[in-house]
Amino acid sequence: MDPHRVTTHRNSTQLRMILPAFCHLAAQLAIKVGAASY
């Protein structure tokens, strides 16, 4: 078993979990900035 491949798989799994949360946070931030700029 290739350790590098295992690490890459683990990172991609974390990314799949983190990315939606990050997008959600970014959207909330954009809404707040948009509301503040009005």
Backbone as ProteinMPNN parsed JSONL, in Angstrom:
{"seq_chain_A": "MDPHRVTTHRNSTQLRMILPAFCHLAAQLAIKVGAASY", "coords_chain_A": {"N_chain_A": [[0.848, -1.192, 0.0], [0.548, 2.153, -0.91], [1.836, 4.807, 0.866], [1.693, 7.51, 0.211], [-0.471, 7.661, -1.486], [-2.498, 6.984, 0.231], [-2.473, 9.181, 1.952], [-3.209, 11.185, 0.157], [-5.785, 10.368, -0.48], [-7.007, 10.631, 1.992], [-6.797, 13.386, 2.351], [-8.396, 14.313, 0.241], [-10.837, 13.371, 1.067], [-11.231, 14.859, 3.389], [-11.31, 17.363, 2.202], [-13.654, 17.135, 0.732], [-15.474, 17.21, 2.765], [-14.929, 19.64, 3.993], [-15.111, 21.612, 2.02], [-17.911, 22.194, 1.223], [-18.804, 23.375, 3.62], [-17.075, 25.533, 3.759], [-17.835, 26.931, 1.466], [-20.408, 27.607, 2.234], [-19.884, 29.298, 4.402], [-18.509, 31.314, 3.052], [-20.543, 32.265, 1.422], [-22.323, 33.303, 3.327], [-20.699, 35.31, 4.344], [-20.414, 36.923, 2.095], [-23.047, 37.772, 1.816], [-23.327, 39.27, 4.161], [-21.415, 41.297, 3.698], [-22.489, 42.369, 1.382], [-24.936, 43.317, 2.377], [-24.012, 45.207, 4.156], [-22.9, 47.054, 2.472], [-24.949, 48.35, 1.272]], "CA_chain_A": [[0.0, 0.0, 0.0], [1.364, 3.355, -1.067], [1.476, 5.781, 1.898], [1.368, 8.794, -0.416], [-1.827, 7.545, -2.028], [-3.395, 6.999, 1.388], [-2.536, 10.57, 2.404], [-3.966, 11.933, -0.839], [-7.187, 9.98, -0.328], [-7.479, 11.221, 3.25], [-6.933, 14.819, 2.114], [-9.543, 14.555, -0.629], [-12.027, 13.125, 1.879], [-11.386, 16.043, 4.234], [-11.706, 18.457, 1.319], [-15.058, 16.949, 0.378], [-16.255, 17.603, 3.936], [-14.656, 21.036, 4.343], [-15.463, 22.524, 0.937], [-19.28, 22.717, 1.325], [-18.878, 24.269, 4.779], [-16.349, 26.741, 3.381], [-18.687, 27.646, 0.513], [-21.515, 28.149, 3.022], [-19.346, 30.442, 5.141], [-18.201, 32.366, 2.084], [-21.821, 32.83, 0.994], [-22.81, 34.128, 4.437], [-19.836, 36.488, 4.405], [-20.766, 37.76, 0.951], [-24.345, 38.378, 2.131], [-23.086, 40.308, 5.167], [-20.707, 42.395, 3.039], [-23.454, 42.986, 0.482], [-25.914, 44.051, 3.187], [-23.33, 46.349, 4.769], [-22.526, 48.037, 1.45], [-26.157, 49.052, 0.805]], "C_chain_A": [[0.884, 1.243, 0.0], [0.932, 4.411, -0.044], [1.053, 7.123, 1.31], [-0.076, 8.78, -0.923], [-2.852, 7.605, -0.896], [-3.573, 8.437, 1.879], [-3.381, 11.401, 1.449], [-5.45, 11.642, -0.699], [-7.768, 10.629, 0.923], [-7.717, 12.722, 3.064], [-8.16, 15.122, 1.262], [-10.847, 14.329, 0.137], [-12.289, 14.318, 2.789], [-11.869, 17.219, 3.4], [-13.186, 18.362, 0.992], [-15.964, 17.366, 1.534], [-16.131, 19.102, 4.198], [-15.213, 21.991, 3.291], [-16.895, 23.045, 1.017], [-19.445, 23.691, 2.484], [-18.2, 25.597, 4.459], [-17.187, 27.587, 2.419], [-19.842, 28.305, 1.251], [-21.06, 29.387, 3.787], [-19.073, 31.616, 4.203], [-19.488, 33.048, 1.617], [-22.384, 33.741, 2.079], [-22.014, 35.427, 4.524], [-20.192, 37.454, 3.277], [-22.092, 38.47, 1.204], [-24.161, 39.514, 3.13], [-22.417, 41.523, 4.547], [-21.665, 43.136, 2.112], [-24.467, 43.829, 1.245], [-25.279, 45.311, 3.774], [-23.047, 47.439, 3.732], [-23.745, 48.797, 0.939], [-26.389, 50.324, 1.606]], "O_chain_A": [[1.823, 1.37, 0.786], [-0.211, 4.866, -0.076], [0.166, 7.792, 1.842], [-0.801, 9.767, -0.798], [-3.924, 8.192, -1.038], [-4.688, 8.859, 2.185], [-4.181, 12.229, 1.884], [-6.279, 12.548, -0.786], [-8.897, 11.119, 0.906], [-8.707, 13.265, 3.553], [-8.884, 16.081, 1.532], [-11.844, 15.008, -0.11], [-13.434, 14.742, 2.946], [-12.732, 17.982, 3.834], [-13.893, 19.37, 0.974], [-17.087, 17.82, 1.315], [-17.102, 19.757, 4.577], [-15.729, 23.056, 3.628], [-17.091, 24.254, 0.889], [-20.133, 24.704, 2.361], [-18.69, 26.659, 4.842], [-17.239, 28.81, 2.544], [-20.218, 29.434, 0.935], [-21.759, 30.4, 3.818], [-19.371, 32.766, 4.526], [-19.519, 34.265, 1.437], [-22.869, 34.833, 1.782], [-22.573, 36.501, 4.745], [-20.261, 38.665, 3.489], [-22.247, 39.639, 0.85], [-24.752, 40.583, 2.982], [-22.803, 42.657, 4.832], [-21.663, 44.365, 2.056], [-24.817, 44.927, 0.813], [-25.927, 46.353, 3.876], [-22.965, 48.617, 4.079], [-23.59, 49.796, 0.237], [-27.356, 51.044, 1.356]]}, "name": "protein", "num_of_chains": 1, "seq": "MDPHRVTTHRNSTQLRMILPAFCHLAAQLAIKVGAASY"}
